[in-house]
Amino acid sequence: MRMKFAIALAAALGLSTQASAQALTPINVSYQPSLYWALPFHYATVKGWWKEVGLSPTFQTFPAGAPQVAAAQAKSWDVGGMGSVPAVLGAARFGLLTIGLTNDESKANAMMVRGDKFDAIKANPALLKGQRLLVTTNSTADFAARSCLKKFGLDQTDMQFVNLGQAQIVSAITSNNGDIAGVWAPNTYTLQDKANAKYLCSGADAGAIVPGVLVVRQDYAKEQPENVAKFLAVFLRGWSWAKANPAEARTLALDFYKSGGLEVTPAAMDQEFALRPVFGLDEQLKLFDRAKGQSIVDGWLTVIGAFMADVGTLPQSPDPKSFVSDEYLKRVEADPKLKAFATEFDKH
């Protein structure tokens, strides 16, 4: 009898496990590895939060936002995070919706100069004329760099823009095959460590707000609005938890960066957390609020759209009201269980 009971119990448990697995809804999440704003995805995986909202994610990573946007057209991912520049590009070309913020990375996108060239250029930015700027085009670093040139009273044509991936830029600068770079963190810290590079000007220095955003394919959003809200809730919970557990959050962050092929120092990770403001549910709702006509997020993305039209990437700046939506944040707010899940650590 005991044997039969044990077999029956095992079978029941097996069915229970299968049912639980079947109850999870697949969702394809895209991001860029070893980036601060993607940490909530990692936290959620380590802590098992995806399952708590009934999602089973698969992840696709991309070296930058432009190829990530291109992959959206093929429907290879459903939701994700990216810089605001590729998000506007994706909105204009493929109808990507911006549904949340990952962080404010204005201080984390910068023009950097090799240590041996820095003092002269810092004293006289006009020395930038005629020089090469190694930068990933159609990126937040591109936007920050062009904003910096404007701050210095220089025209975009005053420098030669050389389009390279971030890893290629780091390699070029550290091997003395370039002097000036447009990069985003944590590549900024790598250049500091390996090339004694210094910040010439960040987006924040130039008065350019550079938000990172959460995006969704428009057709997926229409078909699976509840899953989009769950995705947002998981992400928001990640930052809520990180603020309440700073030591463990940093330890897991170092692991996440390393898994993406990048090792940074604990001091550099402290900079990441210090330089990149993140936003809880209440803050996001305020930033997306259109009660007075244009939301704060609308304003930020209008400037970025104008930049993309100015450099010829887009024929005209898209209207943020056509692609920026707070519908899914409001779904989180309106669902008591989902809201409690997303904000559980806010009170700590």
C-alpha positions in Angstrom: 0.0 0.0 0.0 2.8 2.4 0.9 4.4 1.7 -2.5 1.2 2.4 -4.3 0.6 5.6 -2.3 4.1 6.7 -3.1 3.6 6.1 -6.8 0.3 7.9 -6.7 1.8 10.8 -4.8 4.7 11.1 -7.3 2.3 11.0 -10.2 0.1 13.7 -8.6 3.2 15.9 -8.0 4.3 15.3 -11.5 0.9 16.4 -12.9 1.0 19.4 -10.5 4.4 20.4 -11.9 3.2 20.0 -15.4 0.1 22.0 -14.8 2.2 24.7 -13.2 4.6 24.7 -16.2 1.6 24.9 -18.6 0.2 27.8 -16.8 3.2 30.0 -17.5 2.9 32.1 -20.6 5.9 32.5 -22.9 7.2 36.0 -23.5 10.3 37.0 -25.5 12.3 39.7 -23.9 15.1 41.7 -25.6 17.9 43.7 -24.0 21.6 44.5 -24.3 23.9 42.5 -22.0 26.0 44.0 -19.2 23.9 47.2 -19.0 22.6 48.7 -15.8 19.1 49.2 -17.0 18.7 45.4 -17.8 19.4 44.4 -14.2 15.7 44.0 -13.2 15.5 41.2 -15.8 18.4 39.4 -14.0 17.0 40.0 -10.6 13.6 38.6 -11.6 15.2 35.5 -13.0 17.4 34.9 -9.9 14.5 35.5 -7.6 11.8 33.6 -9.5 9.6 36.6 -10.0 8.6 35.8 -13.6 6.8 32.7 -12.4 5.0 34.6 -9.7 3.2 36.6 -12.4 2.7 33.6 -14.7 5.4 34.4 -17.3 8.1 32.2 -18.8 10.6 34.5 -20.5 13.2 33.8 -23.2 15.8 36.4 -23.7 17.5 37.8 -26.8 20.4 40.1 -26.5 21.8 42.7 -28.9 25.0 44.7 -29.0 23.1 48.0 -29.5 19.6 49.3 -30.1 19.7 49.6 -33.9 20.0 45.8 -34.5 17.5 45.2 -31.7 15.0 47.4 -33.5 15.6 45.6 -36.8 14.8 42.3 -35.1 11.5 43.6 -33.9 10.3 43.7 -37.5 10.8 40.0 -37.7 8.8 39.6 -34.4 11.7 37.8 -32.8 10.9 39.5 -29.5 7.8 40.9 -27.8 9.0 43.4 -25.2 12.3 44.8 -24.1 14.4 47.7 -23.1 16.6 50.0 -25.2 17.9 53.5 -25.4 15.5 56.3 -26.3 17.2 57.0 -29.7 16.6 53.5 -31.1 13.2 53.5 -29.5 12.2 56.6 -31.5 13.7 55.0 -34.6 11.7 51.8 -33.9 8.5 53.9 -33.4 8.9 55.7 -36.7 9.8 52.6 -38.8 8.0 49.7 -37.1 5.4 51.1 -34.7 7.2 50.2 -31.5 5.5 51.5 -28.4 7.3 53.2 -25.5 5.5 52.0 -22.3 7.9 52.7 -19.5 11.3 54.0 -18.4 14.4 51.9 -17.6 16.5 54.7 -16.1 17.8 58.3 -16.7 21.2 57.7 -18.4 22.0 61.3 -19.2 25.2 61.2 -17.1 26.1 57.7 -18.4 26.4 58.7 -22.1 29.5 60.8 -22.8 32.3 62.0 -25.0 35.6 60.7 -23.6 39.1 61.7 -24.5 42.3 59.7 -23.9 44.3 60.9 -20.9 47.2 62.2 -22.9 45.0 64.4 -25.1 42.4 65.4 -22.5 43.9 68.6 -20.9 44.4 70.4 -24.2 41.0 69.6 -25.6 39.3 70.4 -22.3 41.0 73.8 -22.3 40.1 74.4 -25.9 37.2 72.3 -27.3 37.8 73.9 -30.8 40.7 71.4 -31.1 38.0 68.8 -31.8 37.6 70.2 -35.3 38.8 67.8 -37.9 39.3 64.9 -35.5 37.6 61.5 -35.6 34.8 60.7 -33.1 34.4 56.9 -32.6 30.7 56.4 -31.9 27.8 54.0 -32.4 25.4 55.9 -34.7 21.7 56.1 -33.9 22.4 55.5 -30.3 22.1 57.5 -27.1 25.9 58.1 -27.1 25.5 59.6 -30.6 22.8 61.9 -29.3 24.9 62.9 -26.2 28.0 63.5 -28.3 26.2 65.8 -30.8 24.6 67.6 -27.9 28.1 68.2 -26.5 29.4 69.6 -29.8 26.5 72.0 -29.8 27.4 73.0 -26.2 31.0 73.7 -27.4 29.7 75.9 -30.2 30.8 73.4 -32.8 28.9 72.0 -35.8 28.3 68.3 -36.3 30.3 68.5 -39.5 33.3 69.8 -37.5 34.2 66.2 -36.6 34.4 63.0 -38.6 31.9 60.5 -37.1 33.2 56.9 -37.4 30.5 54.4 -36.8 31.7 51.5 -34.6 30.2 49.1 -32.1 31.0 49.9 -28.5 33.4 46.9 -28.1 35.2 48.1 -31.2 35.5 51.6 -29.8 36.9 50.4 -26.5 39.4 48.3 -28.4 40.5 51.2 -30.6 40.9 53.7 -27.8 42.8 51.3 -25.5 45.1 50.3 -28.4 45.8 53.9 -29.2 44.0 53.8 -32.5 41.7 56.6 -31.5 41.5 59.5 -29.1 37.9 60.6 -28.8 34.9 58.3 -28.2 31.2 58.5 -27.7 30.3 55.7 -25.3 27.8 54.6 -22.7 28.4 53.1 -19.3 29.9 50.7 -18.3 32.2 51.2 -21.3 33.0 54.6 -19.9 34.5 53.0 -16.8 36.5 50.5 -19.0 38.0 53.5 -20.9 38.9 55.2 -17.6 40.6 52.1 -16.3 42.4 50.9 -19.5 43.2 54.2 -21.4 43.1 56.7 -18.6 40.3 58.3 -20.6 38.4 61.2 -19.0 34.9 62.6 -19.4 34.9 65.6 -21.7 31.2 66.0 -21.6 28.2 63.9 -20.7 24.6 64.3 -22.0 23.7 65.8 -18.6 26.6 68.4 -19.1 25.1 69.4 -22.4 21.6 69.7 -21.0 20.4 66.6 -22.9 18.0 64.3 -21.1 18.8 60.7 -22.2 16.1 58.3 -20.9 16.2 54.6 -21.4 12.9 53.1 -22.2 10.8 49.9 -22.1 9.2 49.0 -25.4 6.7 46.6 -26.9 5.7 45.6 -30.4 2.4 47.2 -31.1 0.7 44.0 -32.3 1.8 42.1 -29.3 0.5 44.9 -27.0 -2.9 44.6 -28.6 -3.0 40.8 -28.4 -1.5 40.4 -24.9 -2.1 43.6 -22.9 -2.2 41.7 -19.6 1.2 40.2 -20.3 2.7 43.6 -21.0 1.4 44.8 -17.7 2.9 41.8 -15.9 6.2 42.5 -17.7 6.2 46.1 -16.4 5.3 44.9 -12.9 8.3 42.5 -12.9 10.7 45.3 -14.1 9.4 47.8 -11.5 9.7 45.2 -8.8 13.4 44.8 -9.7 14.3 48.5 -9.0 12.0 48.5 -5.9 13.9 45.5 -4.6 17.3 46.9 -5.5 16.7 50.1 -3.6 15.7 48.1 -0.5 18.6 45.6 -0.9 21.6 47.7 -2.2 24.4 45.3 -1.2 22.9 42.2 -2.7 21.7 44.2 -5.8 25.3 45.2 -6.5 26.6 41.7 -6.0 24.1 40.3 -8.5 24.9 43.2 -10.8 28.6 42.3 -10.9 27.6 38.7 -11.7 25.2 39.9 -14.5 27.9 42.1 -16.1 30.4 39.2 -16.0 28.0 36.8 -17.6 27.7 39.3 -20.5 31.5 39.3 -20.9 32.3 42.4 -19.0 34.1 42.7 -15.7 33.8 45.9 -13.8 35.2 46.9 -10.4 32.9 47.3 -7.4 33.8 51.0 -7.5 32.5 51.3 -11.1 29.3 49.5 -10.1 28.8 52.0 -7.4 29.1 54.7 -10.0 26.4 52.9 -12.1 23.9 53.0 -9.2 24.9 56.6 -8.3 24.7 58.1 -11.8 21.5 56.5 -13.2 18.3 57.5 -11.5 15.5 54.9 -11.8 11.7 55.3 -11.4 9.1 53.5 -9.4 5.4 53.1 -10.4 4.2 56.4 -9.0 7.1 58.3 -10.5 6.6 56.7 -13.9 2.9 57.6 -13.9 3.7 61.2 -13.2 6.3 61.4 -16.0 3.9 59.9 -18.5 0.9 62.0 -17.4 -0.7 64.1 -20.1 -3.1 66.0 -17.9 -1.5 69.3 -19.0 -1.2 68.3 -22.7 2.3 67.0 -23.2 3.9 64.7 -20.7 7.5 65.0 -19.5 8.4 61.9 -21.4 6.7 63.3 -24.5 9.0 66.4 -24.2 12.2 64.3 -23.8 11.4 62.2 -26.8 10.4 65.2 -28.9 13.9 66.5 -28.5 15.4 63.1 -29.4 13.1 62.9 -32.5 14.2 66.3 -33.6 17.8 65.3 -33.3 17.2 62.2 -35.5 15.5 64.3 -38.1 18.3 66.8 -37.9 21.0 64.2 -38.7 18.9 62.7 -41.5 18.0 59.4 -39.8 14.3 60.2 -40.0 12.5 62.4 -42.5 10.7 64.1 -39.6 10.3 63.9 -35.8 7.4 61.5 -34.9 4.8 62.8 -32.5 5.3 61.1 -29.1 1.6 60.8 -28.7 1.5 58.3 -31.5 3.9 55.9 -29.8 4.3 56.8 -26.1 1.6 55.1 -23.9 0.9 54.9 -20.2 -1.9 52.4 -20.7 0.1 49.5 -19.4 1.5 51.3 -16.4 -2.1 52.2 -15.6 -3.0 48.5 -15.8 -0.4 47.8 -13.1 -1.8 50.6 -11.0 -5.4 49.4 -11.4 -4.7 45.8 -10.5 -4.3 45.5 -6.7 -2.3 42.3 -6.9 0.0 43.5 -9.6 0.5 46.9 -8.0 1.4 45.2 -4.7 3.8 42.9 -6.5 5.5 45.8 -8.3 5.8 48.1 -5.3 6.3 45.6 -2.4 9.7 47.0 -1.4 8.9 50.7 -1.9 7.9 51.1 1.7 11.2 49.7 3.1 
